[in-house]
Amino acid sequence: MWGPSLSGWEALGGKFNSIPIAKCWGPNRIDIFGLGTDNQCYHKWWDGSNWGPSISDWEPLGGVFNSIPTVTSWGSNRLDIFGLGLDNSMYHKWWDGSNWGPSMSGWENLGGIFDSD
């Protein structure tokens, strides 16, 4: 059965400049990403029973982007996020099951100059 009801939607909070991107890396797990009004990447997850960090809060992941983030998963507990920074270089952040890399608010600069997402 659809929840919270056939016609209702559960409000998850947040204000965004981008469409949300959702990925699943395992059973009972959904991770959602989007660019906030400050163009920083934000994250929320479903762990099978609860939304984290809370129903209305979103985890800030830092960075300032001019493109919608792209997210992929190549295994359990693994996420890789890519986006174009204001300098049009490609930036990368990853989740390894226990920590964000290269740091909570840092992003790895992969270089390049891109003129499209």
Backbone as a printed PyTorch tensor [residue, N CA C, xyz], in Angstrom:
tensor([[[  0.8390,  -1.1770,   0.0000],
         [  0.0000,   0.0000,   0.0000],
         [  0.8850,   1.2420,   0.0000]],

        [[  0.4580,   2.2440,  -0.7500],
         [  1.1860,   3.5000,  -0.8000],
         [  1.0580,   4.2360,   0.5180]],

        [[  2.1340,   4.8350,   0.9650],
         [  2.1010,   5.5970,   2.2070],
         [  2.6730,   6.9800,   1.9890]],

        [[  2.2940,   7.9720,   2.7340],
         [  1.4370,   7.8890,   3.9080],
         [ -0.0280,   7.6220,   3.6050]],

        [[ -0.5010,   7.8280,   2.3650],
         [ -1.8620,   7.4780,   1.9470],
         [ -1.8690,   7.4200,   0.4310]],

        [[ -2.9680,   7.0090,  -0.1500],
         [ -3.0730,   6.9520,  -1.6090],
         [ -2.9550,   8.3270,  -2.2510]],

        [[ -3.4170,   9.3720,  -1.5560],
         [ -3.4050,  10.7100,  -2.1440],
         [ -2.4460,  11.6730,  -1.4490]],

        [[ -1.8720,  11.2870,  -0.3150],
         [ -1.0110,  12.1880,   0.4400],
         [  0.4650,  11.9960,   0.1430]],

        [[  1.2380,  13.0230,   0.4540],
         [  2.6950,  12.9800,   0.3100],
         [  3.3040,  13.3560,   1.6490]],

        [[  4.4160,  12.7350,   1.9890],
         [  5.1360,  13.0410,   3.2180],
         [  6.1040,  14.1890,   2.9510]],

        [[  5.9680,  15.2730,   3.7160],
         [  6.8480,  16.4290,   3.5530],
         [  8.2180,  16.1050,   4.1570]],

        [[  9.2770,  16.2900,   3.3610],
         [ 10.6450,  16.0010,   3.8170],
         [ 11.4590,  17.2630,   4.0400]],

        [[ 10.8490,  18.4330,   3.8960],
         [ 11.5410,  19.6940,   4.1520],
         [ 12.5300,  20.0430,   3.0570]],

        [[ 13.2830,  21.1120,   3.2900],
         [ 14.3150,  21.5580,   2.3720],
         [ 13.7740,  22.4680,   1.2850]],

        [[ 14.6710,  23.3200,   0.7660],
         [ 14.3840,  24.2000,  -0.3760],
         [ 15.5360,  24.0120,  -1.3460]],

        [[ 15.2080,  23.7400,  -2.6130],
         [ 16.2230,  23.3180,  -3.5620],
         [ 16.1770,  24.0860,  -4.8720]],

        [[ 17.3670,  24.2040,  -5.4850],
         [ 17.5240,  24.7750,  -6.8160],
         [ 17.5970,  23.6920,  -7.8830]],

        [[ 17.5640,  22.4320,  -7.4790],
         [ 17.6990,  21.3350,  -8.4410],
         [ 16.6330,  20.2830,  -8.1710]],

        [[ 16.4300,  19.4340,  -9.1620],
         [ 15.5770,  18.2810,  -8.9360],
         [ 16.2990,  17.3350,  -7.9820]],

        [[ 15.5880,  16.5280,  -7.2170],
         [ 16.2610,  15.5670,  -6.3440],
         [ 16.7930,  14.3760,  -7.1370]],

        [[ 17.8880,  13.8290,  -6.6720],
         [ 18.4920,  12.6320,  -7.2420],
         [ 18.4490,  11.5660,  -6.1500]],

        [[ 17.8880,  10.4050,  -6.4290],
         [ 17.7870,   9.3340,  -5.4420],
         [ 18.5380,   8.0960,  -5.9230]],

        [[ 19.2320,   7.4520,  -5.0020],
         [ 19.9660,   6.2170,  -5.2910],
         [ 19.7540,   5.2310,  -4.1590]],

        [[ 19.8670,   3.9650,  -4.5090],
         [ 19.7630,   2.8760,  -3.5400],
         [ 21.0350,   2.0430,  -3.6150]],

        [[ 21.6760,   1.7850,  -2.4530],
         [ 22.8750,   0.9480,  -2.4580],
         [ 22.6860,  -0.3560,  -1.7000]],

        [[ 21.4780,  -0.5910,  -1.2100],
         [ 21.2270,  -1.8330,  -0.4950],
         [ 19.7840,  -1.9270,  -0.0480]],

        [[ 19.4000,  -3.0770,   0.5240],
         [ 18.0350,  -3.2620,   1.0080],
         [ 17.6660,  -2.1930,   2.0460]],

        [[ 16.4500,  -1.6900,   1.9540],
         [ 15.9270,  -0.7040,   2.9030],
         [ 16.7490,   0.5650,   2.9700]],

        [[ 17.3830,   0.9450,   1.8760],
         [ 18.2180,   2.1470,   1.8740],
         [ 17.9330,   2.9860,   0.6270]],

        [[ 17.6360,   4.2760,   0.8560],
         [ 17.4910,   5.2570,  -0.2120],
         [ 18.2680,   6.4940,   0.2300]],

        [[ 19.0700,   7.0440,  -0.6640],
         [ 19.7820,   8.2890,  -0.4050],
         [ 19.3280,   9.3120,  -1.4300]],

        [[ 18.9780,  10.5290,  -0.9650],
         [ 18.4930,  11.5990,  -1.8220],
         [ 19.4690,  12.7660,  -1.7370]],

        [[ 19.7510,  13.3850,  -2.8910],
         [ 20.6690,  14.5070,  -2.9690],
         [ 20.0270,  15.6260,  -3.7700]],

        [[ 20.3830,  16.8650,  -3.4440],
         [ 19.9220,  18.0100,  -4.2050],
         [ 20.7460,  19.2320,  -3.8690]],

        [[ 20.6530,  20.2390,  -4.7280],
         [ 21.3370,  21.5030,  -4.4770],
         [ 20.3810,  22.4490,  -3.7710]],

        [[ 20.8110,  22.9440,  -2.6200],
         [ 20.0130,  23.9070,  -1.8780],
         [ 20.0290,  25.2680,  -2.5400]],

        [[ 19.3250,  26.2220,  -1.9590],
         [ 19.2700,  27.5700,  -2.5150],
         [ 20.6300,  28.2550,  -2.4700]],

        [[ 21.5700,  27.7260,  -1.6880],
         [ 22.9460,  28.2340,  -1.6580],
         [ 23.8570,  27.4550,  -2.6150]],

        [[ 23.2690,  26.5660,  -3.4320],
         [ 23.9760,  25.7090,  -4.4020],
         [ 24.9460,  24.7260,  -3.7600]],

        [[ 24.8010,  24.4980,  -2.4750],
         [ 25.5440,  23.4610,  -1.7570],
         [ 24.7800,  22.1460,  -1.9130]],

        [[ 25.4880,  21.0240,  -1.8840],
         [ 24.8570,  19.7110,  -1.9770],
         [ 24.3070,  19.3030,  -0.6070]],

        [[ 23.0540,  18.8440,  -0.5980],
         [ 22.4050,  18.3600,   0.6290],
         [ 21.9750,  16.9130,   0.4370]],

        [[ 21.8650,  16.2030,   1.5620],
         [ 21.6400,  14.7580,   1.5630],
         [ 20.6170,  14.3780,   2.6320]],

        [[ 19.7830,  13.4250,   2.3060],
         [ 18.8460,  12.8030,   3.2600],
         [ 18.7940,  11.3300,   2.9220]],

        [[ 18.5560,  10.4690,   3.9090],
         [ 18.5230,   9.0350,   3.6710],
         [ 17.3670,   8.3730,   4.4150]],

        [[ 16.9500,   7.2490,   3.8600],
         [ 15.9440,   6.3630,   4.4690],
         [ 16.6580,   5.0790,   4.8380]],

        [[ 16.5550,   4.6510,   6.1060],
         [ 17.2740,   3.4630,   6.5710],
         [ 16.3770,   2.2390,   6.7530]],

        [[ 15.1780,   2.2950,   6.1870],
         [ 14.2400,   1.1890,   6.3140],
         [ 13.1410,   1.4610,   7.3160]],

        [[ 13.3920,   2.4280,   8.2270],
         [ 12.3570,   2.7780,   9.1910],
         [ 12.2780,   4.2660,   9.4930]],

        [[ 13.3490,   5.0220,   9.2400],
         [ 13.3720,   6.4470,   9.5620],
         [ 14.1260,   7.2440,   8.5090]],

        [[ 13.7420,   8.5350,   8.3890],
         [ 14.4960,   9.4700,   7.5660],
         [ 15.5940,  10.0950,   8.4120]],

        [[ 16.7850,  10.2020,   7.8480],
         [ 17.8840,  10.8520,   8.5470],
         [ 18.3650,  12.0450,   7.7520]],

        [[ 18.9570,  13.0580,   8.3500],
         [ 19.2180,  13.1500,   9.7850],
         [ 17.9520,  13.3200,  10.6180]],

        [[ 16.8520,  13.8160,  10.0440],
         [ 15.5300,  13.8610,  10.6710],
         [ 14.5190,  14.0520,   9.5450]],

        [[ 13.2550,  14.0330,   9.8690],
         [ 12.2260,  14.1470,   8.8380],
         [ 12.3280,  15.4760,   8.0940]],

        [[ 12.7150,  16.5770,   8.7630],
         [ 12.7220,  17.8820,   8.1030],
         [ 14.1270,  18.4240,   7.8240]],

        [[ 15.1590,  17.8690,   8.4350],
         [ 16.5250,  18.3600,   8.2370],
         [ 17.2280,  17.6090,   7.1150]],

        [[ 18.1830,  18.2920,   6.5140],
         [ 19.0230,  17.7210,   5.4690],
         [ 20.4730,  17.8920,   5.8820]],

        [[ 21.3080,  16.9080,   5.5640],
         [ 22.7250,  16.9520,   5.8860],
         [ 23.4630,  17.7750,   4.8290]],

        [[ 24.1490,  18.8790,   5.2280],
         [ 24.9240,  19.6480,   4.2560],
         [ 26.2360,  18.9260,   3.9430]],

        [[ 26.5550,  18.8080,   2.6550],
         [ 27.7830,  18.1360,   2.2430],
         [ 28.8210,  19.0980,   1.6750]],

        [[ 28.5580,  20.3930,   1.7360],
         [ 29.5180,  21.3810,   1.2650],
         [ 29.5160,  21.5200,  -0.2380]],

        [[ 30.5180,  22.2480,  -0.7230],
         [ 30.6440,  22.5010,  -2.1480],
         [ 29.6940,  23.5890,  -2.6070]],

        [[ 29.9840,  24.1570,  -3.7630],
         [ 29.1010,  25.1080,  -4.4380],
         [ 29.1120,  24.7070,  -5.9070]],

        [[ 27.9330,  24.4070,  -6.4520],
         [ 27.8360,  23.7810,  -7.7670],
         [ 26.9630,  24.5610,  -8.7280]],

        [[ 27.2580,  24.4040, -10.0220],
         [ 26.4040,  24.9830, -11.0550],
         [ 25.7430,  23.8910, -11.8840]],

        [[ 25.8020,  22.6510, -11.4020],
         [ 25.1270,  21.5360, -12.0770],
         [ 24.4480,  20.6520, -11.0440]],

        [[ 23.4390,  19.9470, -11.4960],
         [ 22.7590,  18.9740, -10.6410],
         [ 23.7480,  17.8570, -10.3190]],

        [[ 23.8410,  17.4240,  -9.0680],
         [ 24.7630,  16.3370,  -8.7650],
         [ 24.3370,  15.0340,  -9.4400]],

        [[ 25.3170,  14.2390,  -9.7780],
         [ 25.0960,  12.9000, -10.3000],
         [ 25.6210,  11.9300,  -9.2560]],

        [[ 24.8500,  10.8930,  -8.9620],
         [ 25.2230,   9.9540,  -7.9060],
         [ 25.1640,   8.5410,  -8.4580]],

        [[ 26.1400,   7.7400,  -8.0820],
         [ 26.1520,   6.3390,  -8.4600],
         [ 26.5600,   5.5020,  -7.2560]],

        [[ 26.2500,   4.2260,  -7.3120],
         [ 26.6670,   3.2750,  -6.2870],
         [ 27.1670,   2.0190,  -6.9770]],

        [[ 28.3440,   1.5630,  -6.5740],
         [ 28.8830,   0.3370,  -7.1700],
         [ 29.0020,  -0.7870,  -6.1520]],

        [[ 28.3630,  -0.6080,  -4.9920],
         [ 28.3580,  -1.6660,  -3.9990],
         [ 27.6640,  -1.2250,  -2.7280]],

        [[ 27.4610,  -2.1710,  -1.8340],
         [ 26.8360,  -1.8940,  -0.5480],
         [ 27.6560,  -0.8660,   0.2200]],

        [[ 26.9780,   0.1050,   0.8190],
         [ 27.6250,   1.1560,   1.6060],
         [ 28.5400,   2.0450,   0.7860]],

        [[ 28.3350,   2.1390,  -0.5160],
         [ 29.1960,   2.9700,  -1.3500],
         [ 28.3630,   3.9080,  -2.2180]],

        [[ 28.6920,   5.1900,  -2.1400],
         [ 28.0970,   6.2100,  -2.9950],
         [ 29.2070,   7.0940,  -3.5440]],

        [[ 29.0880,   7.5080,  -4.7830],
         [ 29.9980,   8.4620,  -5.3900],
         [ 29.1560,   9.5840,  -5.9990]],

        [[ 29.4730,  10.8290,  -5.6340],
         [ 28.7490,  12.0040,  -6.1060],
         [ 29.6790,  12.8220,  -6.9860]],

        [[ 29.1550,  13.3080,  -8.1060],
         [ 29.9260,  14.1430,  -9.0240],
         [ 29.1180,  15.3970,  -9.3480]],

        [[ 29.8100,  16.5250,  -9.4740],
         [ 29.1470,  17.7650,  -9.8560],
         [ 30.1460,  18.7700, -10.3710]],

        [[ 29.6410,  19.7590, -11.1200],
         [ 30.4940,  20.8170, -11.6420],
         [ 30.4830,  21.9960, -10.6940]],

        [[ 31.6810,  22.4180, -10.2850],
         [ 31.8230,  23.5770,  -9.4300],
         [ 31.6530,  24.8700, -10.2110]],

        [[ 31.7070,  25.9890,  -9.5050],
         [ 31.5520,  27.2860, -10.1570],
         [ 32.6690,  27.5650, -11.1540]],

        [[ 33.8120,  26.8650, -11.0140],
         [ 34.9230,  27.0090, -11.9640],
         [ 34.7960,  26.0460, -13.1420]],

        [[ 33.6630,  25.3210, -13.2270],
         [ 33.3610,  24.3320, -14.2750],
         [ 34.2560,  23.1050, -14.2420]],

        [[ 34.9930,  22.9060, -13.1450],
         [ 35.7620,  21.6770, -12.9430],
         [ 34.8500,  20.6190, -12.3280]],

        [[ 35.2070,  19.3520, -12.5140],
         [ 34.4560,  18.2300, -11.9490],
         [ 34.9180,  17.9840, -10.5110]],

        [[ 33.9530,  17.8620,  -9.6010],
         [ 34.2460,  17.5720,  -8.2020],
         [ 33.5950,  16.2550,  -7.8040]],

        [[ 34.1870,  15.5800,  -6.8180],
         [ 33.7910,  14.2280,  -6.4030],
         [ 33.8020,  14.1210,  -4.8820]],

        [[ 32.8150,  13.4240,  -4.3610],
         [ 32.7480,  13.0670,  -2.9370],
         [ 32.2490,  11.6360,  -2.8720]],

        [[ 32.6620,  10.8770,  -1.8620],
         [ 32.2420,   9.4900,  -1.7310],
         [ 31.8830,   9.1560,  -0.2950]],

        [[ 31.0270,   8.1490,  -0.1700],
         [ 30.6450,   7.5520,   1.1170],
         [ 31.1690,   6.1350,   1.1000]],

        [[ 31.9330,   5.7390,   2.1390],
         [ 32.5480,   4.4070,   2.1680],
         [ 31.9170,   3.4700,   3.1920]],

        [[ 30.7520,   3.8360,   3.6950],
         [ 30.0630,   3.0050,   4.6820],
         [ 30.1660,   3.5590,   6.0860]],

        [[ 31.1520,   4.4280,   6.3270],
         [ 31.2780,   5.0320,   7.6470],
         [ 31.6820,   6.5030,   7.6130]],

        [[ 32.2760,   6.9610,   6.5130],
         [ 32.7360,   8.3460,   6.4310],
         [ 32.5580,   8.9020,   5.0220]],

        [[ 32.3900,  10.2380,   4.9570],
         [ 32.4170,  10.9460,   3.6920],
         [ 33.8620,  11.2670,   3.3600]],

        [[ 34.2580,  11.0760,   2.1110],
         [ 35.5990,  11.4260,   1.6720],
         [ 35.5340,  12.4570,   0.5760]],

        [[ 36.5100,  13.3050,   0.4360],
         [ 37.7500,  13.3400,   1.1900],
         [ 37.5740,  13.8600,   2.6220]],

        [[ 36.4600,  14.5310,   2.9290],
         [ 36.1010,  14.9560,   4.2800],
         [ 34.6160,  15.2710,   4.2700]],

        [[ 34.0620,  15.6030,   5.4230],
         [ 32.6270,  15.8900,   5.5010],
         [ 32.2360,  17.0400,   4.5680]],

        [[ 33.0010,  18.1180,   4.5520],
         [ 32.6240,  19.2680,   3.7290],
         [ 33.5090,  19.4490,   2.4970]],

        [[ 34.5810,  18.6560,   2.3810],
         [ 35.4990,  18.7980,   1.2520],
         [ 35.0960,  17.9550,   0.0560]],

        [[ 35.5740,  18.3700,  -1.1060],
         [ 35.3290,  17.6660,  -2.3610],
         [ 36.6450,  17.5000,  -3.0880]],

        [[ 36.8260,  16.3810,  -3.7650],
         [ 38.0180,  16.1070,  -4.5520],
         [ 37.8700,  16.7710,  -5.9200]],

        [[ 38.8290,  17.6260,  -6.2850],
         [ 38.8030,  18.2900,  -7.5910],
         [ 39.3940,  17.3340,  -8.6210]],

        [[ 38.5590,  16.9040,  -9.5820],
         [ 39.0260,  16.0080, -10.6380],
         [ 39.4950,  16.7660, -11.8730]],

        [[ 39.4020,  18.0980, -11.8310],
         [ 39.9020,  18.9180, -12.9310],
         [ 38.9500,  18.9960, -14.1030]],

        [[ 39.5110,  19.4080, -15.2370],
         [ 38.7290,  19.5750, -16.4440],
         [ 37.9800,  20.8940, -16.4550]],

        [[ 37.5280,  21.2790, -17.6200],
         [ 36.6650,  22.4470, -17.8030],
         [ 35.5040,  21.9810, -18.6750]],

        [[ 34.2920,  22.0300, -18.1200],
         [ 33.1150,  21.4900, -18.7950],
         [ 32.1100,  22.6090, -19.0550]],

        [[ 31.4050,  22.5150, -20.1690],
         [ 30.3740,  23.4920, -20.4680],
         [ 28.9910,  22.8680, -20.5200]],

        [[ 28.8720,  21.6500, -19.9870],
         [ 27.5560,  20.9990, -19.8850],
         [ 27.5690,  20.0660, -18.6790]],

        [[ 26.3970,  19.7190, -18.1970],
         [ 26.2930,  18.8030, -17.0610],
         [ 26.8620,  17.4530, -17.4200]]])
